[in-house]
Amino acid sequence: MPIAGSNKQILTKGLWIENPVLRHVLGICSTLAVTNLVINTLVMCAGLIFTLAMSCITVSAMRNYTPDRIRMMVQMLIISSYVIIVDILIKAYLPEISVALGPYVGLIITNCIVMGRCEAFARQNPPIPSMLDGLGTALGYSLVLLIISVVRETLGFGSIMGFTIMPDSFERWTIMIMAPGAFFMLGIFIWIVRARYPHLYEEKS
Amino acid sequence: MKKTLYSILYMFLITFCFTALVSGIRYLNQEKIEQNMAMRRQAVILSALNISSQKIDSAALQMSLYNERIKQRQILDRDIYIGLDNEGQAITGYAFSASGQGFWGPISCMIGISGDMTHLLGIVFYENTETPGLGARITEDWFQKQFTGLSLKNKNSSGNFFTLSPAGSEKTSDDFDAITGATGTSDAVEKFLNRELRLFINRIAPLLIKET
């Protein structure tokens, strides 16, 4: 399948027009799980950006040698390896965040966005565009997660990155810290974006 | 047949390559990871024994303090950390790890008990998967510090050393604030901490006294 668009277009489409969370509502398990603190979200996003970009470039580089019938197993092996590498590096260099994130780093393996981009783009395109596609998609995912986490931490804890920004009299919104708060935020955010930019998200007939 | 063989060999080869890559990175960072885990455990023990409640930035300093002030014993298959005074002679406290089932998953803490085994020196919760902002608030200072000084001489009518009841309600000396909005976690903590304290006082303490 030919490459759709220039490198710049490939990189930027995942950010907004083909944003995996806003458009496809993919990868929302981690959107719900880690977005109550901005710092945890940042580390999770960095992990996903590395995993997705590296998985895409590797799947693409091996695409001409990988038999079709075992391609899913191969992709899973590649993705798992990069996720375990991310987990090892976080444990070694960011031990406190590793404790806070608990099992969620490992769960990047099951993030549908990663396998989705490997299967839909990387296995049919050359390595550089594939890496840019992975990078753009991961950045788009990170953009949404960071916006949600800023709102959730501000309302739930009265802080951003651990720094208190709300007055002492501010009553914390407990629901923002819990998973239902993430559901509400995600739904509201998708609704606002789709209402504001209908031309970007309307299905073409 | 040829295709099947190629698939098997291909899968075998890339599994080998990626496993080697991950193992190599793990091997290169193993020491650092183990050091981080040991540092964290040492900090928890020092804090539970009230030897150092503040975070020590220097690994060497913490290590030296730990080596000077902590001795380890194994009693009833459990690691007991014995805290010593500044001279490294007199026993100032005992610490041991305790775990129980929380609302979402296991909760682990380090319990520090005074040298004469009459009261608690401190409790540090170092592992949990409770809800951030709710059950996970067991790691906050205000919650942990409530237990400091709790007498182990008396038990209430239920055989417990302490109870947790809603914040703001009238309290006795062995009644502490539960976490608002996290009743499940508070109940679990009350249950397993009392169980572990009973175990220490009834079974571990006599053996420790005999040994020392």
Interface residues (C-beta under 8 A of the other chain):
Chain A: N36 L37 M62 Y65 T66 P67 R69 I70 M73 V74 L77 I78 S81 I84 I85 I88 L89 K91 A92 Y93 P95 V99 G102 P103 G156 F157 R172 T174 I177 M178
Chain B: K3 Y6 S7 Y10 M11 I14 T15 F18 T19 L21 V22 I25 R26 N29 K32 I33 N36 M37 M39 R40 E127 T129 T131 P132 G133 L134 G181
